[in-house]
Amino acid sequence: MQQPAALEISRELIEAIRAFPVRREIEHCGARIAFDPSDFYVVCPRCGVRIKARSFSASPEIEDVFDALFEWLNQEEARDVARRRQAALAAEE
């Protein structure tokens, strides 16, 4: 069985993933705007300005971890694996 390359994954990363918000909010023009944390841009409903919500930095961010996972989940077999693991985790609660 082929093993993936060993990676150093910190406890801080695991905790950051567990605490990652499902919605983010910003304020612009006095309006509170809620958006998905994976969105790169959000449009202000009051003035129509397009606001950059994520950076395009050379260093990876936690959102990039989620993007990689979402890309992996585009495979049907991966979605099946995820559903089984989610069911197992729910049963443990």
C-alpha angles and dihedrals in degrees: 000000000000115000123208117245113281112261130190106237114181127216086236090062092049091050092046089054092048091050096042110130122242090211133029129199134205132176122232129163088357091299123118110225121198118199143161112277090231093059114112093198137023127193119226107238091210103051103010095236115153108232124200107235100175132038128238094217125157091239118076120252130202090260087063089059089055092046090054090049092048090051089051089049090058085082112088093220090052090053089053090051090049093049092051092049092047089052091050092049091048090051090054093056 
